[in-house]
Amino acid sequence: MPVPDFLPVVAIDGPAASGKSSTARMVAVALGFRQADSGALYRAVTAARIRKGGDPGTWTEASVLDAASGVSVVAQERVFGVRLAGEVIDEELRGPAVTASVSLIARMRGVRLWANARMRECALVGPIVVDGRDMGTVVFPDAVLKVWLIADTVERARRRSIEMLGRSPSDEELAREATDLERRDRGDSAQTQPAADAVVVDTTRLTQAEQVAQIVALAKTRLRGERAE
């Protein structure tokens, strides 16, 4: 697929629950870009395959790609929305069934190629902030800025628990979530790696406003440099 010589793309990646999507959304608003969330694509494909039934352990790549045919990406004012059979399914995307199987789906090479092609299509519409797997390494190797978000496991577990529970977790809930994140990190390690030229932003002790401001400042500096050349 042809892509512009200059890609007004900011790519944000990092391990599970590092705050990629929420940070990317706020960075996109600050820059006047759209956000494109590759994680939502993988979740939508997972939801589509779950709807077709069967034990996830028996899913084939071909059956997952067949289910993916019902997933579409729609350009909205500030984001690219994901639809399944034309429906908005945001709540379903974040449900436990999808969360339990999305890493399995994301390891399928054909699914990754499919998702990456959808993300490149988004970049042809206009300037974007993208977050998720492969963004700075495979999909947009010439992105103007690549950010690798990190935070320690306990902090990521705390943030994820608050998002899911709507309150601070108990010690037992926090430990359980941290264990789950460690499992996901092991499963995702082969696919989720920083680009060699990525800027690492450790958010463990940063507020979301602070990390967004840091990334926006970096992006504006890089964009000025690219446009001056």
LUMNU-392053 format. One record per atom (N, C-alpha, C): atom name; z, x, y. Coordinates in steps of 0.02 Angstrom, whole numbers, plus 50000, padded with zeros to 5 digits. Example, Ala and Ser with C-alpha at 12.3 -4.5 7.8 and 13.67 -1.06 7.14 Angstrom:
> N,50390,50660,49716
> CA,50390,50615,49775
> C,50390,50660,49835
> N,50354,50642,49888
> CA,50357,50684,49947
> C,50394,50645,50002
! end
This chain:
> N,50000,50042,49940
> CA,50000,50000,50000
> C,50000,50044,50062
> N,49953,50033,50111
> CA,49952,50074,50171
> C,50013,50061,50214
> N,50038,50114,50245
> CA,50095,50107,50291
> C,50079,50143,50355
> N,50109,50124,50412
> CA,50094,50156,50475
> C,50113,50230,50474
> N,50079,50271,50517
> CA,50097,50342,50521
> C,50168,50350,50546
> N,50187,50309,50595
> CA,50256,50311,50620
> C,50293,50250,50596
> N,50344,50260,50557
> CA,50382,50204,50531
> C,50446,50195,50571
> N,50451,50141,50611
> CA,50513,50127,50646
> C,50564,50099,50598
> N,50587,50141,50552
> CA,50632,50120,50498
> C,50696,50160,50500
> N,50752,50125,50496
> CA,50817,50157,50485
> C,50839,50137,50415
> N,50851,50185,50372
> CA,50869,50172,50302
> C,50942,50188,50290
> N,50979,50139,50264
> CA,51050,50147,50250
> C,51063,50137,50176
> N,51096,50185,50145
> CA,51111,50180,50074
> C,51182,50204,50061
> N,51203,50200,49999
> CA,51270,50221,49980
> C,51292,50184,49918
> N,51350,50201,49891
> CA,51374,50169,49831
> C,51393,50096,49843
> N,51406,50060,49789
> CA,51425,49989,49793
> C,51486,49981,49838
> N,51484,49927,49878
> CA,51540,49908,49921
> C,51555,49960,49976
> N,51504,49999,49995
> CA,51514,50047,50049
> C,51500,50014,50117
> N,51480,49951,50116
> CA,51468,49915,50179
> C,51397,49919,50204
> N,51350,49933,50159
> CA,51280,49942,50179
> C,51252,49881,50215
> N,51257,49824,50183
> CA,51223,49764,50209
> C,51252,49741,50276
> N,51318,49736,50280
> CA,51348,49713,50342
> C,51336,49762,50399
> N,51339,49827,50384
> CA,51325,49877,50435
> C,51252,49874,50456
> N,51207,49869,50408
> CA,51135,49866,50424
> C,51120,49806,50467
> N,51152,49750,50453
> CA,51140,49689,50492
> C,51160,49699,50565
> N,51217,49731,50577
> CA,51240,49742,50645
> C,51199,49796,50681
> N,51178,49847,50644
> CA,51135,49898,50673
> C,51068,49868,50694
> N,51041,49825,50652
> CA,50977,49793,50667
> C,50982,49752,50731
> N,51036,49715,50739
> CA,51046,49675,50799
> C,51049,49720,50861
> N,51087,49774,50856
> CA,51095,49820,50912
> C,51030,49853,50933
> N,50986,49867,50884
> CA,50923,49900,50898
> C,50866,49851,50913
> N,50877,49786,50900
> CA,50824,49737,50908
> C,50774,49739,50851
> N,50795,49764,50793
> CA,50754,49767,50733
> C,50771,49707,50687
> N,50733,49700,50633
> CA,50753,49654,50580
> C,50788,49693,50525
> N,50832,49659,50488
> CA,50864,49690,50430
> C,50827,49667,50366
> N,50816,49713,50321
> CA,50788,49698,50255
> C,50835,49727,50202
> N,50864,49683,50162
> CA,50916,49702,50114
> C,50887,49704,50044
> N,50876,49764,50017
> CA,50847,49769,49950
> C,50896,49743,49897
> N,50961,49750,49910
> CA,51010,49725,49863
> C,51004,49650,49852
> N,50987,49614,49906
> CA,50977,49542,49899
> C,50917,49526,49855
> N,50866,49569,49857
> CA,50809,49560,49813
> C,50829,49567,49739
> N,50866,49620,49724
> CA,50889,49629,49655
> C,50933,49572,49633
> N,50975,49548,49677
> CA,51019,49492,49660
> C,50978,49428,49650
> N,50927,49418,49690
> CA,50885,49359,49682
> C,50848,49360,49616
> N,50822,49418,49597
> CA,50788,49424,49532
> C,50838,49411,49476
> N,50898,49437,49483
> CA,50950,49426,49432
> C,50965,49351,49426
> N,50973,49318,49483
> CA,50986,49246,49482
> C,50928,49208,49450
> N,50867,49229,49464
> CA,50808,49197,49435
> C,50808,49204,49359
> N,50826,49264,49336
> CA,50826,49275,49263
> C,50884,49236,49230
> N,50941,49233,49262
> CA,50998,49195,49235
> C,50978,49122,49226
> N,50942,49095,49273
> CA,50921,49025,49269
> C,50877,49012,49207
> N,50843,49063,49184
> CA,50800,49054,49125
> C,50840,49058,49060
> N,50904,49079,49064
> CA,50947,49079,49006
> C,50942,49142,48964
> N,50985,49145,48913
> CA,50985,49203,48868
> C,51039,49253,48886
> N,51062,49290,48836
> CA,51112,49342,48847
> C,51080,49400,48885
> N,51112,49424,48939
> CA,51083,49480,48977
> C,51066,49541,48934
> N,51103,49550,48879
> CA,51088,49606,48835
> C,51021,49602,48801
> N,50991,49543,48801
> CA,50926,49532,48768
> C,50868,49530,48818
> N,50883,49534,48883
> CA,50830,49529,48933
> C,50783,49588,48928
> N,50719,49574,48932
> CA,50668,49627,48934
> C,50643,49634,49006
> N,50615,49691,49020
> CA,50587,49701,49087
> C,50533,49650,49101
> N,50491,49635,49051
> CA,50438,49586,49061
> C,50466,49517,49079
> N,50520,49497,49046
> CA,50548,49431,49060
> C,50580,49430,49130
> N,50608,49486,49152
> CA,50638,49489,49218
> C,50583,49486,49272
> N,50529,49523,49261
> CA,50474,49521,49310
> C,50441,49452,49312
> N,50439,49418,49256
> CA,50413,49350,49256
> C,50458,49305,49299
> N,50523,49313,49293
> CA,50570,49275,49334
> C,50562,49293,49408
> N,50547,49356,49422
> CA,50541,49380,49491
> C,50483,49346,49528
> N,50436,49318,49491
> CA,50379,49285,49524
> C,50401,49226,49567
> N,50462,49201,49555
> CA,50487,49145,49596
> C,50524,49168,49658
> N,50532,49233,49667
> CA,50569,49260,49724
> C,50521,49278,49781
> N,50540,49259,49841
> CA,50498,49275,49899
> C,50542,49300,49956
> N,50510,49335,50002
> CA,50544,49363,50061
> C,50513,49332,50123
> N,50555,49307,50168
> CA,50532,49271,50227
> C,50557,49305,50290
> N,50511,49322,50336
> CA,50531,49353,50399
> C,50562,49300,50444
> N,50625,49313,50465
> CA,50658,49270,50512
> C,50671,49308,50577
> N,50708,49280,50623
> CA,50715,49311,50689
> C,50744,49381,50685
> N,50798,49390,50646
> CA,50831,49455,50643
> C,50838,49482,50572
> N,50818,49445,50522
> CA,50824,49467,50453
> C,50763,49446,50413
> N,50756,49476,50355
> CA,50710,49451,50305
> C,50751,49413,50254
> N,50741,49347,50251
> CA,50779,49306,50204
> C,50747,49306,50136
> N,50790,49300,50084
> CA,50766,49298,50015
> C,50770,49226,49990
> N,50718,49204,49957
> CA,50715,49136,49931
> C,50701,49137,49856
> N,50726,49089,49821
> CA,50711,49080,49750
> C,50682,49010,49742
> N,50619,49006,49720
> CA,50584,48942,49716
> C,50587,48906,49783
> N,50584,48944,49837
> CA,50585,48915,49904
> C,50653,48896,49930
> N,50706,48906,49890
> CA,50773,48886,49910
> C,50812,48945,49938
> N,50857,48930,49986
> CA,50907,48978,50009
> C,50964,48977,49958
> N,50980,49035,49930
> CA,51030,49037,49875
> C,51084,49089,49888
> N,51104,49096,49952
> CA,51151,49149,49971
> C,51215,49147,49929
> N,51244,49088,49919
> CA,51306,49083,49881
> C,51296,49104,49809
> N,51240,49085,49780
> CA,51225,49103,49710
> C,51217,49179,49703
> N,51187,49210,49754
> CA,51175,49282,49751
> C,51240,49322,49745
> N,51293,49297,49775
> CA,51357,49333,49776
> C,51404,49310,49721
> N,51381,49266,49677
> CA,51423,49240,49623
> C,51438,49292,49570
> N,51489,49280,49528
> CA,51509,49329,49478
> C,51457,49342,49424
> N,51418,49291,49406
> CA,51367,49301,49354
> C,51314,49350,49377
> N,51292,49343,49439
> CA,51242,49389,49467
> C,51271,49459,49474
> N,51332,49463,49501
> CA,51365,49528,49510
> C,51372,49565,49445
> N,51386,49530,49391
> CA,51397,49562,49326
> C,51333,49592,49297
> N,51274,49566,49317
> CA,51212,49588,49285
> C,51163,49623,49331
> N,51177,49626,49395
> CA,51128,49653,49441
> C,51115,49728,49429
> N,51166,49766,49408
> CA,51154,49837,49395
> C,51107,49846,49336
> N,51112,49803,49286
> CA,51066,49805,49229
> C,50994,49795,49253
> N,50984,49745,49295
> CA,50918,49730,49322
> C,50891,49789,49363
> N,50934,49817,49405
> CA,50912,49870,49450
> C,50893,49934,49414
> N,50914,49942,49352
> CA,50895,50002,49314
> C,50825,49997,49283
> N,50795,49938,49286
> CA,50729,49928,49256
> C,50675,49955,49303
> N,50636,50003,49280
> CA,50588,50037,49323
> C,50538,49987,49354
> N,50513,49942,49314
> CA,50464,49894,49339
> C,50493,49850,49394
> N,50556,49831,49387
> CA,50588,49790,49437
> C,50597,49830,49502
> N,50615,49893,49495
> CA,50623,49936,49554
> C,50556,49944,49591
> N,50502,49953,49554
> CA,50436,49958,49586
> C,50419,49893,49623
> N,50435,49837,49591
> CA,50422,49772,49622
> C,50462,49764,49686
> N,50527,49780,49684
> CA,50570,49773,49743
> C,50548,49821,49798
> N,50530,49882,49780
> CA,50509,49931,49830
> C,50446,49909,49866
> N,50400,49877,49829
> CA,50338,49852,49860
> C,50354,49797,49910
> N,50402,49754,49894
> CA,50421,49701,49941
> C,50451,49731,50005
> N,50490,49784,49998
> CA,50520,49815,50057
> C,50467,49848,50101
> N,50417,49879,50071
> CA,50363,49908,50110
> C,50325,49854,50148
> N,50317,49796,50118
> CA,50284,49741,50152
> C,50324,49720,50214
> N,50390,49722,50208
> CA,50432,49705,50266
> C,50419,49752,50324
> N,50411,49817,50309
> CA,50401,49867,50362
> C,50335,49856,50399
> N,50287,49824,50367
> CA,50223,49811,50400
> C,50229,49756,50452
> N,50282,49716,50449
> CA,50291,49662,50497
> C,50317,49688,50564
> N,50359,49740,50561
> CA,50388,49767,50623
> C,50446,49813,50608
> N,50479,49839,50660
> CA,50535,49885,50651
> C,50592,49854,50609
> N,50619,49893,50563
> CA,50670,49866,50519
> C,50726,49916,50507
> N,50784,49888,50490
> CA,50839,49926,50461
> C,50843,49903,50388
> N,50836,49950,50342
> CA,50836,49933,50271
> C,50899,49962,50238
> N,50924,49927,50189
> CA,50981,49953,50153
> C,50972,49941,50079
> N,50996,49989,50039
> CA,50994,49983,49967
> C,50961,50041,49932
> N,50950,50032,49868
> CA,50926,50084,49824
> C,50856,50110,49843
> N,50848,50175,49836
> CA,50782,50207,49844
> C,50755,50208,49915
> N,50791,50179,49963
> CA,50760,50168,50028
> C,50741,50234,50063
> N,50787,50282,50066
> CA,50772,50344,50101
> C,50739,50397,50058
> N,50739,50386,49992
> CA,50711,50437,49947
> C,50641,50420,49923
> N,50629,50357,49906
> CA,50566,50336,49875
> C,50525,50292,49921
> N,50556,50240,49949
> CA,50518,50189,49985
> C,50498,50213,50055
> N,50545,50242,50091
> CA,50531,50264,50160
> C,50553,50337,50169
> N,50519,50384,50136
> CA,50539,50454,50141
> C,50530,50482,50212
> N,50490,50447,50254
> CA,50479,50469,50323
> C,50517,50425,50373
> N,50567,50389,50350
> CA,50607,50348,50395
> C,50635,50390,50451
> N,50639,50362,50510
> CA,50662,50400,50568
> C,50734,50422,50561
> N,50774,50382,50524
> CA,50844,50400,50511
> C,50864,50375,50443
> N,50896,50419,50405
> CA,50923,50400,50339
> C,50998,50412,50341
> N,51035,50361,50324
> CA,51108,50364,50326
> C,51135,50352,50255
> N,51183,50394,50236
> CA,51217,50385,50172
> C,51290,50366,50187
> N,51307,50303,50177
> CA,51375,50279,50190
> C,51420,50293,50130
> N,51478,50320,50144
> CA,51526,50330,50090
> C,51595,50306,50113
> N,51638,50292,50066
> CA,51708,50277,50079
> C,51743,50288,50012
> N,51808,50304,50014
> CA,51842,50316,49951
> C,51847,50251,49911
> N,51857,50258,49846
> CA,51854,50201,49800
> C,51905,50147,49817
> N,51965,50168,49833
> CA,52017,50118,49849
> C,51999,50078,49911
> N,51973,50112,49961
> CA,51954,50076,50022
> C,51895,50029,50009
> N,51847,50051,49970
> CA,51792,50006,49953
> C,51817,49946,49913
> N,51864,49958,49868
> CA,51893,49903,49828
> C,51930,49854,49873
> N,51966,49881,49922
> CA,52002,49837,49968
> C,51955,49793,50008
> N,51902,49824,50034
> CA,51853,49786,50073
> C,51818,49733,50030
> N,51798,49752,49971
> CA,51764,49705,49927
> C,51811,49647,49908
> N,51873,49662,49894
> CA,51922,49610,49875
> C,51933,49561,49933
> N,51939,49586,49993
> CA,51948,49542,50051
> C,51888,49497,50061
> N,51828,49526,50051
> CA,51766,49487,50057
> C,51764,49431,50005
> N,51785,49446,49944
> CA,51781,49397,49890
> C,51838,49347,49891
> N,51898,49370,49908
> CA,51957,49328,49904
> C,51975,49294,49970
> N,51950,49323,50025
> CA,51968,49295,50090
> C,52038,49313,50111
> N,52068,49363,50081
> CA,52136,49385,50096
> C,52146,49455,50069
> N,52202,49486,50088
> CA,52218,49552,50061
> C,52234,49546,49987
> N,52210,49592,49945
> CA,52223,49587,49873
> C,52293,49611,49854
> N,52316,49588,49798
> CA,52378,49615,49770
> C,52363,49684,49741
> N,52415,49721,49724
> CA,52406,49787,49694
> C,52365,49782,49629
> N,52379,49730,49590
> CA,52343,49722,49526
> C,52270,49705,49539
> N,52256,49662,49587
> CA,52187,49644,49603
> C,52150,49704,49631
> N,52184,49744,49672
> CA,52152,49803,49701
> C,52135,49854,49647
> N,52181,49864,49600
> CA,52169,49911,49545
> C,52111,49888,49502
> N,52108,49823,49489
> CA,52054,49796,49447
> C,51986,49805,49481
> N,51984,49792,49546
> CA,51921,49800,49583
> C,51901,49873,49587
> N,51949,49918,49596
> CA,51933,49990,49598
> C,51904,50013,49532
> N,51933,49989,49476
> CA,51907,50007,49410
> C,51836,49982,49401
> N,51823,49921,49426
> CA,51755,49893,49420
> C,51706,49933,49462
> N,51727,49955,49521
> CA,51682,49995,49563
> C,51667,50062,49532
> N,51717,50092,49500
> CA,51705,50156,49466
> C,51654,50147,49410
> N,51660,50091,49374
> CA,51611,50077,49321
> C,51541,50069,49350
> N,51536,50032,49405
> CA,51471,50023,49437
> C,51443,50089,49463
> N,51486,50130,49491
> CA,51463,50196,49516
> C,51432,50237,49459
> N,51465,50235,49401
> CA,51437,50273,49343
> C,51370,50245,49323
> N,51364,50178,49322
> CA,51301,50147,49302
> C,51246,50158,49352
> N,51264,50162,49416
> CA,51214,50168,49469
> C,51196,50240,49486
> N,51233,50288,49459
> CA,51227,50357,49483
> C,51157,50386,49478
> N,51121,50368,49425
> CA,51054,50396,49417
> C,51005,50368,49468
> N,51017,50305,49491
> CA,50971,50273,49537
> C,50992,50280,49610
> N,51055,50289,49623
> CA,51080,50289,49691
> C,51102,50359,49711
> N,51058,50394,49745
> CA,51071,50462,49768
> C,51048,50469,49840
> N,51083,50510,49880
> CA,51062,50518,49950
> C,50999,50559,49956
> N,50959,50544,50008
> CA,50903,50586,50024
> C,50929,50654,50048
> N,50889,50705,50038
> CA,50910,50773,50056
> C,50925,50779,50131
> N,50890,50739,50172
> CA,50899,50742,50244
> C,50940,50684,50271
> N,50977,50650,50228
> CA,51018,50594,50251
> C,51079,50619,50289
> N,51100,50580,50338
> CA,51162,50593,50375
> C,51218,50556,50340
> N,51269,50593,50318
> CA,51325,50562,50283
> C,51375,50536,50334
> N,51392,50471,50326
> CA,51442,50440,50370
> C,51499,50415,50325
> N,51557,50447,50331
> CA,51616,50427,50292
> C,51653,50373,50331
> N,51654,50313,50304
> CA,51682,50256,50340
> C,51754,50240,50319
> N,51784,50283,50277
> CA,51851,50268,50251
> C,51900,50251,50306
> N,51897,50288,50361
> CA,51945,50278,50415
> C,51912,50252,50479
> N,51852,50226,50473
> CA,51818,50198,50530
> C,51820,50122,50528
> N,51824,50091,50586
> CA,51813,50020,50589
> C,51738,50007,50584
> N,51721,49945,50569
> CA,51649,49930,50565
> C,51614,49941,50632
> N,51647,49923,50686
> CA,51617,49934,50752
> C,51605,50008,50764
> N,51650,50051,50742
> CA,51642,50123,50752
> C,51584,50150,50712
> N,51578,50128,50649
> CA,51523,50156,50609
> C,51456,50130,50633
> N,51454,50067,50656
> CA,51391,50040,50683
> C,51372,50079,50746
> N,51419,50090,50790
> CA,51404,50127,50852
> C,51379,50197,50837
> N,51407,50230,50787
> CA,51386,50297,50769
> C,51313,50297,50744
> N,51297,50249,50702
> CA,51229,50245,50674
> C,51179,50226,50727
> N,51196,50179,50770
> CA,51151,50158,50824
> C,51136,50217,50870
> N,51187,50256,50887
> CA,51176,50315,50929
> C,51129,50365,50896
> N,51139,50377,50832
> CA,51095,50422,50795
> C,51023,50396,50795
> N,51016,50331,50783
> CA,50949,50301,50779
> C,50914,50306,50846
> N,50948,50292,50900
> CA,50917,50294,50967
> C,50894,50365,50983
> N,50935,50414,50965
> CA,50916,50484,50977
> C,50853,50502,50937
> N,50852,50483,50874
> CA,50794,50498,50832
> C,50732,50461,50856
> N,50739,50398,50875
> CA,50682,50359,50898
> C,50653,50388,50962
> N,50695,50410,51008
> CA,50671,50442,51069
> C,50632,50505,51053
> N,50657,50544,51005
> CA,50623,50605,50986
> C,50556,50592,50954
> N,50551,50543,50910
> CA,50488,50527,50876
> C,50437,50503,50927
> N,50458,50460,50973
> CA,50410,50431,51020
> C,50386,50482,51072
> N,50426,50535,51081
> CA,50408,50586,51130
> C,50356,50635,51103
> N,50350,50637,51036
> CA,50305,50686,51005
> C,50232,50663,51010
! end
